[in-house]
Amino acid sequence: MSACDPHDPHCITCGDVAVEMLVIEVDDSLATCESEGETREVEVALLDDVRAGDRLLVHADVGLVKLG
């Protein structure tokens, strides 16, 4: 997930695939999220009431959907 390889279907910044991530911590409109042992800062301003423990679909470091 950390390498930007156009042949990898799980590239979080270049692929058309959103990645499921776990929210670890939230600070205003940024959340620290984890997937596959890697943490990233994710913009969550598009989502309502994001909390630690939520699962998000993330594309290009932007939270798009909060999963039920």
C-alpha positions, 0 to 999 in steps of 0.5 A: 500500500505504501508504494505507488505501483499502477499494477497494484489494485490496492494503491491508495493514491493512484488506483480507482479502488477505495481501501477500508481503513480503521480510525485510530484517532481523530483531530478535527478534520484529520484522522489517523487510520490504519490498514495492513499495518500502515498508518496514514493521515486521512481527511474526514471533513466529508463525513459526519461524526467520525470516531476512533474505531470506525471503519472508512473507505478511503481513496487518495487519503480522503475518507469517502464513506463510513462503513456500518 
